Amino acid sequence: MVDLLNDPSITVEVESLAHHYRAKDGPRPALRGVSFSVRKGEVFGLLGPNGSGKTTLFKILSTLLRPASGRAAVCGADILASPEEARRSIGVVFQNPALDKRLTVEENLRHQGHLYGLSGGDLTGRIAGSLERFGVAERGGDLVSELSGGLKRRVELAKGMLHGPAVLILDEPSTGLDPGARLELWARLKELSGKDGVTVLLTTHWMEEAERCDRLGILSEGKLVAEGTPAALRSEIGGDVLTVETDDPLALAAAIRERFGWEAAVVEGTLRLEREDCARLLPQLAEAFGALLRRAVLSKPSLEDVFLHKTGHAFSPRESRGQGS
């Protein structure tokens, strides 16, 4: 693990984290040796389907769950050895609203401040500043139950940033938001990271959301299978992606290999070619096997293609392959 005390530019460091849950048929792994680091002011996304281990990792970094093995540190504080110190550096926004609907917006933030030992004029000033920062200053006296989903998310951000943390951790932040509210959310997150230097770490299964991150870690079945900027990850595939629908993809893949020497993969019933010259090769395929091709689509690599390339199976947001959430 990088020594965070000697490298203050790194605010989150994870090394070989592993965890499992008990099941009737024995331990069920949720994380398998996950390692990565996040720098100050960076928006880092953890992309993966349900069951990939995202939420388990979120809980561990939020000090809500103790890992089976491995280490993690936030702003130099080890989450196991110094959990209280780590918590002071972390703001948390859960997937499901953690606001008391029976209280007003201001009352929710005041309660949050008390949990961090804030009080008096300092707390009052922080509440006013945080509500202003996230555009809900005029909603302080409103009951949370009266707010829209987008406004609730803004209040969640104001609550999470009330104590001035260096790291903001969000679990599936766009869940339940309409397109306009999602754009508003991302404007706030980019402002936090770019203007204020806050490190933002979020989990997501939305490809559109993942594309907005500075860097990504792709999780599948508890493993970190890829890490990098969205552009760098897409460039690992290179060239174009040609997907072909046919009645017998395995037979067609074998025929293409025999006829042209090109390697084609068959993934979940679809034949795929990943080559720099797919656009040039498509007419040759059509001429040689036109009668067998039901549909052929030529495209540039996407993050979904990256996931498929790294794991061997297609990305499905609701997929669960027996792992932890």
N, C-alpha and C positions, 0 to 999 in steps of 0.2 A: 504493500500500500504506500502511496505517496505520503510523505510527511507533511501534513497540512500546515503545521506550524511554520514550516520553512517554505511553503508555497501558498501564500494567502490568496492567489488567484483562483485556486481550486476550492470551491465551497462545499461540494458533495463528493465523497469518495466511497465507493462500494467495492468490496473485495471478497470474492468467492462466497457470496451469500447463498445459503441453502436452507430450505424449509420443507416440511411435509406435514400432512394432516392425517389423522387416524381415520381408517375406513374398515368396514367389516372384513374386507379381503386383505388387510394389511396397510402399512404406511403408503400414503398417496403423495408423491412428490409434487410440490408447487413451485419451488425454485431449485435450480441445479447449478450451483457455482457461478452466479451472476457477478460480473465485475464491470465497472465503468466509473468515470469521473465527470463532473460538471463544473465549469468555470463561472466566475462571478459575472453576472449580467447576461448569462446565456439562457435561452429557452430550450430546454431539453425534453423531448417527448419519448415516452415509452409506448410503442405501438404494438398491439397484439390483440387477437380475438379473446373473447371470454374464455377463461380457463387457461390462459397463457402464463399467469403468475403476476399480472400487473397490480392487482389490488393487494395481493400478499406483500409485494415489494413496497407499495404505498404505505401499508400499515407498519411495516418494519421501519421505514425511514421516518415515519411519524412517531416512532417509539410506542406504538400501540400493540406491537407484536414482537416477541423475542424470537430471533432466527435460531434454527437448529445449529447452524455453524456459519462461519464467516464473520466479516467485520464491516462496519460502516461508520463514517464520521461526517458531521455537519459543522462547518466552520471550525474545524479542529477538535470538536467535542465528540468522543466516541459514544455512540448511541447506547451501548451496553454499560460502559464504565461510568459515563457522565450523562445519563438521560435528561436530567433537569437542565443542565447547561445546553444540551442539544436542543431541547424544546424552546428555549428562549430565542434561538436563532431561526425557528421554523414557524411559518404561518400555514395553516391547513384549511383547505376548502374541500369538503366531502362531496361525493357524487350526489347524494341525497341531502337536501337542505337540513342544516343542523341549527336552524333558528326556531325559537319558541314562538309559535303563531299567536299565542295568547298575549304576548308582550309587544310593545312598540319597537320600532327599529332602534331607537336610542337605548331603550332598556336592555335589548339584546347585547348591544356593544358594551354597555356599562357592566353587565354581568361578565362578559368576556374579559374586560379590563381587570375586574376583581380577581379573576383566576390567575392573572399575571402580576398581582400585587400592586396594581395601579389604583390610585384614588385621588380625591380632591380635585383641585384645579388642573393638575397634570392630566388626569383622566378625562375631565370635561373638555379640555383643549384638544386632546388626541381624538376624542369622538367627533368633535366638530371638524377637525382637519381631515379625518378619514372619510367622513360622509361627504365632505366637499370634494375630496380627491376623486371619489368614484361617482360623482354626479347625483347623489341622493340626499343632499343637505336639507332639501325641503320636505323630505319624507321621515325625518327623525321622530315625529309624533304619531306617525301612522302605525296601525297594527300590521304586523307581518302578514297576517291572513288576508289583508286587502291588496297586497302587492302582486304584480305579474311575475312570471317566471324570470324574465330578464332583470327586473328590479331586485328580486330576491338574490339573484346571483351577484349583483353589484353590492348588495348589503353583505353577502358572504365574503366578498373580497375586502370590503371595508373592515369587517370583523377580523379576518385573517391577518390583515396588515396593521391592526390597531397598535400592537406592541412594538412595531418597527423591526420585524424580522429581516434577516438577510436572504432567506430562502423561502419561497412560496411553493407549496406542494399542493397540486390539485388532482383529484381523481375524477376522470371523465367530465371535464368542466362544461362541455357543450350539451350534455344529456338534458333533454327536455326543453331546449331553447329553440326558438324559431330562427330562421336565417339572419334576420336583422339583429337579434339579440346576440347571436354568435359572433357577428362582425364587431359589435360593440364590445363584447368580452375580449376579443383579440386585440382591439385597439388599446384597451386598458392594460393587457398583459405586455404588449410591446412597449408601452410607455413605462411600465414598471421596470422592465429589463433594460431598455435603452437609455432612459432619462435618469432613473434612480439607481441603476446598477443592481437591482434585485435579481437573484437567480430564480428562474421559474422552472420547476420540474413537474411535468404532468403526464398522466396516463390517458390513452385514447384508443379507440378502435375506429375512428373516423379518418379516412385517408386525406380528406381536405384539411383537417386540423393538423395532421402530421406534416403536411407540406409547408405549413406556416412555421414550423419549429426550426431553430438554428441547427440543431443536430438531433438525431434519432437513435434510439436503441430499439431493435425489433426483437420481441419476445415470442417464442413458440414453445409450448410444452415445458415451460419453466427454464428455458435456456435463452441466453442472449445470442441470437444467430447472426446479427449484423449491427454495425454501429457506424455513424457518419452523417454528413449533411445529406438532405434529400437528393441533391444533385449528384453527389459523389456515389451514393448508393445506386441511383439509376444508371450511372455511367459504368458500374461494374458489369452490367449486362452488355452494354455496348450495342451500337447499331439499332436494328429493328427487331420487333417481335411479330412473328407470323403464327396466328392460331388458325387451325383448320378443323372443321367439323366433318366427320366422315363416319360411315357405318362401322368400319373396322379399323380404328386408328393404329392398332398394333401391326396389322398387316401392311397398312400404308407406310408406316415408319420403316418397316423392314424393306419394302419396295424402294423407298427413297434412298435408303442406305445402299442398297445393291445397285441402283441405277446411277446415283450421283455421288455417293460417298459422304452424304451429309447426315449428321446425327440429329435425329428428331426425338423429342421426349413426348411421352403420353402421360398426361396428368388429368385424372378424373374424367376420362373419356374424351379428352380433346388433345389433338396433336399440336405440338409447339416447336417452332424453330426460332432460335435466338442467334442471329448472324448480322454482320454489318451490311451484307448485300442482299437482304431479303427482298427488297423492292425489285432488284434485278432478277432474282431467282423465281419470283412468283409466276411470271409467264412460262418459264420452263416447266414448273410443276403443273400448271394448268394444261399445257400441251401434252405432257406425259400421262397425267392422271385425272384429267378434267372430269371424266365420268364418275370418279369416286369422290370428288370434292362437293360437299353440300354447301359449304360456306367457308370463305377464307377472309381473315381480317388482318390487315397490316397496320401496326401502330408503333409508336415510340414507347420505350419502357416506362412503366409507372411503378409506384411503390407496391402495388398489388403484384406486379411482375417480379419485383425484388423479393417479396415474401415467398412467392411460389418458387423462385429460383433457389432461395436459401433453404426452404423446408421440404420442397417436393409436393406440396399440396396447396390448393387455392386458399385465399384468405376469406374467411367467413366470420363477420363480427360476432355472431351468436354461437360460433363453434365451441364445443367443449370436448376435449379428448381425454377426459378423466383426470385432469390436473386441477390444481387450486385455481382460484379466480384471479 
